[in-house]
């Protein structure tokens, strides 16, 4: 069997001890964020990306080995396991290759070949095969086949016998691993996807219009095109197939299988091979190629989703300041929620600024009163219906006030999902669903990460064909992204919701509930060690979680840093050597820069950890996220009808796909900057140019009001 650690070391260009140590840590229950941050010495500073790739490949190879064992046992029980076959199976590195080898031995339903064998025609098939291999001078197949005529067995003529023998040989050919591998490769390289829109969808009536007469080489098809084809087929709007030169395929099969020059045997084999391919190979091979391209498209689209989600979760927080949040609306009014500097809900009001003049004046006064009463520093306006009108109304109000909070348009994707969720109901059981939506909009301005973890990532709106990709893989990768982001930023132990705590390394949902319950019963945590008093939070969970949890006003200043408690004694020894108290934590860092770090290296703490400690002591409690910025939408531009070609606007990137980026320019419909319009140079990957949440300047290229499509460009515009 495979030496998996050695194989992984070679494939991932790692040292064997790195692989071995990382796998040991994972087996012991360590999380990837924990290993990447606090076990650098064990893995020679492998990062999260390397660790996740190692984990995924290890799981793949482990599953492969388990499948090999099942297959070897199955073939052995049939008495057909040869040394050569066993060696081929044991050396397999791909699941597809393994299943190809197993295909001839897989238990199957009764086939035409099975029926032919029951009729005693296997000997005839072997005879014909021997003539082909011996390169006989001449042969009379009809004469030999006549020997197998049997009324009792249902073989009425020599032709029937030859047909049965052909069925047996066709199945043998169709199950040859090397032939299937070659033909699969041929379809992947030379095949062409061809699609047609179905007749009951006239031209111009479907979103799949570009696939009406679409052709694309299989090897060149972009992930979003592949997923669009699959979606169009699922919605019964289009059909697609793989076109290829069948003569090339048959010529290849003949070159591999026909050995003789005898015309009768050659003719027999040509007919048999054509049947083998068309009846037994073609459909399954095409299905396998489509599945392979779909899997690739899934993986690439999920990568894009991961990147977008990471950028959104790590969006710069406006800060924990008193906030007035507005969920805009016309007929139903604007829902206004007030949050304090910890995100706590304080008050709710409904205002109606978009109705009668009297109502507008009343709404303005209500807004002024709320801003003054709560000393509001931030105003969050959801970017849905009536957002631009509400934005202009708020601006009017602020122009009459001395106190002018920062006004920001907030992407409200997923806010309605949160409002109706079990999480929101538990958090605000007595509030209306619309009030919960306003609260969510305000909180995601204060701290996007803390609020967005409460929403299913698929509902946040930063994916590409997220409902069409492998849902199990999507959930796994998005959960990993959330975990990575939460642990990268760190969590305030005394204010974090149970949803945020659940994403912390080593903390399960039940332990998160217990932390919140402990906090509610005993008050705020005064130090990290207190965590060990929480039910079900044992030493292992403490080891995994403690470094990612912050206590702002702790008895120990190190509790507000990413320094792990296991290193506290080391920091205390350093502080003692420098004659400084721990309270002067930044001075420790300053003096430590000039000290020889090697003198503090131990068996478990090396220079990588010491460098991390030094970095933490320099800026204790810092937030690693970027500085907060926001887009300013152009006044008077509220609807698509207000746009003009050539107009230059400021907007914010809401989603990045493989074919370009979507930008909110304040007209309730995101515009698309196609990949060809992202820069004045060739761009192969939009993610290299833009990211979700980025403020960009764009120029309007084209407007299609009927289809609600806006084409934008970032070319030749100084960003």
N, C-alpha and C positions, 0 to 999 in steps of 0.2 A: 504494500500500500504506500501512499504518498507520505513523504516527510513534510508535513504541512508547514511547520516553522521555517525550515530551510527554503522551501519553495517561496514562501512569502518574503523572506529576506532577499532572495534573488530578484523576485518580480518587483518589489517596492524599493529596491536599492537601499536596504537597511542592513545593519549588522545583525547577525543571528541573536546576540544577547539582547538587542533592543526589542526584537520580536518576542523572544522568550519572556522577558520581563514584563512587557506590555500585556501579553496574553495572560500571564500569571496574575497581574493586577486586576484585569477584567474578570478573570475567573473567581477572584477573591471578592468580587462585588464592587470594586472601585468604579466610579463613573468616569467618562471621558473628560469632562471639565476638570475633575479633581486630579486625574493623572497628568493632564497637560499643565496644570497650574502648580501642583504641589509634589509631583514625583518626577521632576525633570532629571534628577540624577540617575534614576532607574532606567530611563528611556533615552538618555542623551538628548533631551529637549525635543522630543517628538511633539508636534503641535496637534490641535484637535482634528484638522483635516487628515493628517497622516494616521492618527489613531482610529478615526471613523472608517477610513479606507481599509486599514488593517482588519478592523472588526468585521466589516462587511465581507471582505474576501475570505477571512477565516471561516465565517458562517457558511459561505458558499461552498468552500472546499470540504467542510465538515459534513454538510448535507450530501455532497457528492460522494464522499466515502461511505456514508450510511446507505445511500442508494446502491453503490457498488456491491456492498455486502448482500443486500436483498437480491440483486440480479445474479450474483455468483451462486448463491444458494438455490435460486430458481433453476438455473441452467444445470447445476450439479444434480439436482433432484431428477431432471430429465435424462441424466446420463450422457449429456452432450458437451460437458466442459472439458476442453482440451487445454494443454499447457499454453499453447500459442494464444488461444482466446482469453485465457485467464490473464496472461501477461498484457494483452491489449487493453482489457477492461481495467486492470489495476493501474495502468499508466495514463489513463484518460484524465484530461484536465478540464473538459467541458461537458456539461450535462447533455447537450445536443449530440455530441460524439458518442457518449455512453448509451443513449437511447437508440442510436443507429445500430450499435453493436448488438443490443438486446433484441432488436426488432424481429429477427428470424426465430427467436426462442420465446417471444412473448405469447402467453396463452391467448388464443384468438377464437372468434366465432367461426362457424363452418364457412369456408371459402370455396371458390371453384376448384382451387388446388387440393383442398381437403377432400372434396367429393371425388375428384379424379384419383386420388390415392386410395380411397375406399373402393374404387372400381378396379384397383390393381394395376394402374397405369404408371406407377413410379418407375418400374423396371424399364418401360418403354422410354420414359423421359431420360433415364440414365444411359440407355443405349444411344439415343440421339446425341446426348452430351458427349459420350465417348467418341462417336464418329466425328464430331466437331473438333475435339481435342486431338484425335489421332491424325487429323488431316487426311482422311480416307480418299482413295482415288475416285470411287463411285459409291453410290448407295441408293437402295430402293426403300424409301420410308414406307410406302404403301404396303409392300410385301411384309415388312416387319410388323407394321401396325395391324395387319390382318390377323396376326396371331393372338391379338387381344380382344377380338370380337367375342362378345358374350351376351346373349339375350338376358340371361339371369342377372348380370351386373349392369345392364342398361347400356352396353356398348354395342350399337347395332351395326356400325360400319367402321372401316379403317379410318375414315375421316373423323368419326367421333373419337376414336382412340388417339389420333394425332392432336385433336383439339384439347383433349384432356391432358396429354403430355405437355402441350404448349402452356396450359394453365399452371402446371407444376413448375415448369422452368421460368415462366413469367414471374411467379411469386418469389422464386429464388433470386432472380435478377433485381426485382423491386426492393428486396430486403438487404441488398449488399451495401454495407456501410460506406465503402469508398466511392461507389457510384452516386449514392445519395449526397454525400458531402460535396462531390465535384459539381453535380447539377444544381445543388443549392447555391454554391458559389457562383455558378454561371448566371443564375437568375438574379442574384444580388448585384452582379457586375454589369450584365448586359440586358437585363429585363427592363421594361418600360411600363410605368403605371399609366393606364388609360382610363379616363372617367367620362361618363355621360350623365347629363341631367335627364331624369325620366320625363316621358312625353306629357304627363299631366301637370308639369310645371313650366308654363310658357316663359319665354325669354324676359328677363327683368323682374321676375316675381319672387326670386329666392336669394338668400344671402350667400348661396354657394355658386353664384353666377360664373365666377372665374373657373369653375370646374366643369362647365358645360361641354367643352371639347378640350379637355386637359390631358397633356402628356408630359411625363417627367421620368428621366432615368431613375431606376430604383436606388442606385447608389448615391444619387444627387438630391433626392427629395428632402426638403427641409422638415424638421419636426412638426411645425405648425401646419404645413400642408398635409402631412400624413394624418395628423389628428383630425383635420377638417374633413378629409376623405372618409375616415372612419365614422365621424359624426354624421356626415351627409348620408352615408349608407344606413346607419342606425335609424335616422329620421325618415328613411325611404324617399329621399329627395334625389339621390344619385346612386349609380352603381359604378364599381371600378374593378379592373382586372389587371393582371400582369401580362403584357404582350412580349413575345420573344420568338426567335427563329427556331421552329420545331425541327427543321431539317438538320440544324447544327447539333441539336440534342441527340437525334436519332443516329446521326453519323458518328457521334462520340460513343454511343452505346454499342454500335456495330463494331467500331474499332477496338473496343475493349472485350467484347463477348464473342465475336465471330472469328474463329481460327482457321476454318477450312476454306478451300477454293471450290469445293463441290457445289454446283448450282442448287441442287435440291435441298441440301442442308442450309445453304446460305439463304435461300428463299424462305425456308421454314423459320430460321432464326430472325430474319428481318420482320416477318409478320409477328412473331412472338415478342420481339423487343418493342415494336410499335404498340402492341397491346399492353405490355408491361408498363410502358411509360404512360400511355393515355388513361388506362384503367386503374393502375395501382400506384403510380408515382406523381403524376402531374398535380392533381388536386391537393394532395398532402404536402408536396414540396412548396407549392404556391402559398398554401396556408402557413407553412413554417416561415417562409420569407416575409410574408405580411406581418406575422406575429413578431419576427425579429425586428423589422423596421418600426413596428408599433412600440415594442419594448424600448428601442433606442429613442423614439420620439417621447415616450413617457419619461425616461430618465433625463433627457435634455430639458423638457418642459418643467419637470420637478426641480431641476437645478436652477432654472430661471425663477421659479416660484420661491425657492429657498433664498436666493439672493435678494429678491424684492421684499420678502418678509423680513429678512435680517435688517435691511435698510430702514424699513418702516418701524420695526421694533426698536431699533437704535436711533430713531429720529431724535433730534435735540429736544430736550424738554424745555418748555418755557419757564419752568420753575414752580415750586410749591408756594404760590401766592394767592391771595384772595381773588376768586374768579367768578365772573358772571357768564353763564353759558346760555346760549339761545339756540333752540331747535326751531327754525323758521317755518312759517306757514301762512297761507293767505286766508282762506275761509275759517279755518280752525284757530287762527291766531298763532302767535309766537310763544313757545313755552320757555320761560326764563327760570333758571335754577342758580342759586348762590352757593358757592363752595368756599370753605375757609382754606387757610394755607396748608392744611393737612389733607385736603380733598374731602373733608366732612361736609355733608349736605346741611345747609342752614335754612333756606327759605325757597318757596316757589311762587311765581306769579305768572298769569297768562295776560299777554298784551295783544292789542289788535291794531297795529300801526298801518295796515294796508287796507283799511275800510274807510269809514267816514272821517272827515277832517277832525271832528270832535274826538273820535276814538284815537286818532293819531296823536293829538295833543295830550290826551290822557296817558297814552302809552309812553310818550316822551317824559312826562313828569314822573311816572312810575320808575322808569329807567334811571333818571337822575337821582331819585330818592334812594334806590337800591345801591347805586354806585357810591353815594355819599355815606350812607348808613354803614356799609361793610368795607369802606375804604378799598374798593375794587381796584386791582392793578392789571388784571387781564380780562379781556372779553373774547369768548370763543363763540363763533357763529358757524353752525353746521352748513355744509355746502350743498344741501339739497334744494328742494322747492322753495322759492322766494328768498333764497340766500342773498342774491345781489341787491334786491330791493331792501332787505333787512339791513344789509351792510351799509347802504346809503342812508337809511333811516338812523342807524346808530351814529354814523359820521355827523349827521345834522345835529344830533343831541350833544355829542362831544364838543362840537364847535361852540356851544353855548356854555361850556363848563371850564373851570380852571383845572380841575382834576381830570386828566386825560389818560385813562388806561390804554394799554397796548391792545389793539383790535386785530384779531387773527381769524381768517377763514379756515375752518377745520374739516378735513375729510371725514365724513360721517359714515363711511362704508362699514356695515356690520353693527351700527349703533342700534338699529331696530331689532336685529337678531339678539343682541345683548338684552334689550329692554324686555323681550318676551321670554328670556331664558330662566332656567331654574336658579342660576347664580344671582340674577337681578332680583328675582322674587324673594330669595332668602335674604338678600342685602337690604331691600326696601319693600317689605311685604305690604306696607300701607300706602304706597305711592302708585299713582296711575302710570301706565306703560309709557306715556309720552314724557312724563317728568323724568323717568329713569333714563330715557334717551338723551334728554338735555344734560343730565348729570354726567353721562358717559362722554358726551362731546366736550364738556368742561375738563373732565379728568384726563382725557387723552391729550389735551393741550398742556396741562400741568406736567404729566408724566406718561408719555405714550406707552411705554413698556408695561407699566403697572396696570394700565387699563386694558390694553389690547390682549393681554394673556387670558382675559376672561372670555374672549370670543374665539370660536372655532376658526383657526387660521384660514380655512377655505372660504369663510364668509367675509374676509377683510377686503377682497377684491383686488389682490395683486398677483393673481395667477394667470396662467395661459391654458385654456381648455382643462381647467382643474377637474371638471366632472367627467372628462373622457379618459383620464390617465388611470393607471393602476392605483386604486384607492388605498390599498394596504401599504404600498410603498410611499405614497403621498403622505399618509398620516405619520408613518415612521420618520420620514425626512423632515416634515414640518415640526413634529414634536422635538426632534433633535435640534432644530434651529431655535425654537423657543427656549429650550434648556440651555443652549450655548449662549444666547443673548442675555438671559436672566443672570447666569453665573458670571458672565463677562462684566456686567454692570455692578452686580452685587445687590443685596436686598436689605432694606431697613427692617430689622426684626420686629420693631415695635409698631410699625404702621402697615406692614405688608398684609394683603388679603390672603386667604387660604389658597386661591388660585395661583397667586404669584409664588407663594411658599412651595407649592407642589412642584414647581419647575426648578427648585433649588436642588443641587446635587445631594443625593442620599435621602431626600424627604419624600415620603409617599403621601398620598391624599389623606389617609387616616392620621398620619403624624402631623400634617399641616393643620388638620382640624383640631388636633390636641394642642398644638402650639397656640392657636387662636383662643381656644377654651382656657388654657393656662393663663394667657395674657389678660383675658376678660376677668378671670377669678382673682389673680394675684397682682394685677397691675403690670406696668412695663417691666421688661427685662433689664436688670441692672448690670449684668455681665454675661458673657457667653457660657460660662460654666453652668449657669442656671438652666440652660437647655436640657441638661442631663436629668432634671427633675420632671421633664415632660413625659407623659405616659408613652411607651413604645419607642422613645428616642434613646437608643442605647449607645454604647461607645463607638460602634461602627458607623452608625448614622451621624453621630457627632463629628467623627473624624472627617466624613465626606462633606458635611454641610457647614461646619463652623466658620471656615475661612470665607465663605460667600455671604455670611450674614453680618450686618453692621448694627452696632448699637451706638447711636450718636452721642448720648450723654452718659457713657459708661464710666464705671469706677476705674476702669483700665483704658487708657487712650488707645491701646492696640486693638481694642474691640471695635474701633471705628475704622479699621484698615483691613486690607486683604492679607495681612500677616496671620498665618495659621497659629492657633493656640499651642501647637506642638513646638513652635519656634519662639514662644514667649521667653523662655528661660535664656535662650541665646541672645535675644535683644536686650534682656535685662543685664546679662553679663557684659555686653558691649557698652550699654549705658553706664554701668559701674566703672568699666575701664576708662571711660571718657569723663568720669565724674559729673555726669548729668542725670537729672531725674527724668523719668519717662514722660512727664508732663511737657518737657522741652523737646518734643519728638522731632521737630524739624531741624533743631540744632544738632541732634544726634546724627541725622542724615548728612548735614553739612560737614561735620567733623569726620564722619565715617568715609566720606569721599577720599579723604587724604590718608586714611588708615590702610594698612595692608590686610585686605579681606582674607587672604590665605590663612592667616593665623586663627581664623574662626571656623575653618573647614573641619568637619567631623566625618565619621563614617556615613552618616545619613544626610548631612547638610553640606552641599558643595557650593561652588561659586555661583551657579545659576540661581539657586534659592537666595543666596546672600545678595545678589544683584536685585532680585525681585523685592527683597525686604528693604533695601536701600531706596528703591524707587517708591515704595509705599510710604516710607518715613518722610520722604521729601514733600509729598502732598497727601497727607492723611485724609481719608474720606472723600477724595476727589471723584467726580463723575467722569468716566472716560468718554462719554458721548460728546459730539461736536457742539459748537456754540449755536444757540437758537437763531434761526433766520426765518422770515416769512415773505410770501409773495404779495405784491400790491397790484390788485386788478385795476385795469383802466376804467376810469369813471365813464358812465354812459354806455358801457358795453355789458349788456345783461343777457341778451338773447342771440341766437345764431343770426337772426335778421339784422343785428347791429354790426356784424362783421363785414369788412371789405377786404378784397384781395390786396396784398401788399402791406396791410396794417401790421405794425410791430407791437407786440404785447409781452407782458411778463406773466409767467404761469408757474405751476408746480407740477413736477412729474408724479403721476399717480400710479403708473404701471409700466413695466419694461418687458417687452416680448422679444422673441428672436428676430422679428421683422421690424422693430422700431420701438418708439416710446409714446405713451399716451400722456397728454398734458392738459391739466385743468386751467383754462384761461378765463373762467368766471361766467360761462354761458350755459351751464347745466348740461353740457355735452363735451366730453373730452375730445381734443383734437389729436390726430396722429402725426408724429414726426417719423416718417418712414426711415428705415436704416440708411437709405441713400441720401437723406436730407439732414443727417445728424451732425455732419462736419464737412469741412472743405477738403477732406481727404477720404480715401476708402476706409470703410468701417466694416470689420468682419463680425463684431459682436457689440450690440448696443450697450451692454453692461460696462464696456470699457469707457464709454462716453458719459452716460447718465446713470442716475440711480433714483429710486423711489424717494420722494420727499425733497428732491433737489429743486431749487428755484432757478428757472431758465428764462431766457429771452427767445421769443420765436417770431416768425413772420408768417402771415396767413397766405397760403398758396392757392387754395381752392375751397369753395363752400358748396355743399350739396344739401340744401334745406330739406328736400324731399326724403332723402335717406338719412338725414341728420349726420352727415359726415363732414369733418373739417380736416383739411390737409395743411400741415404746418411745416416750416423749415427752420433749422438752426444755422444754416449755411451763411457764412459771411456776416454773422452778427456777433459782436464782441460780448462774450458772456461775463 
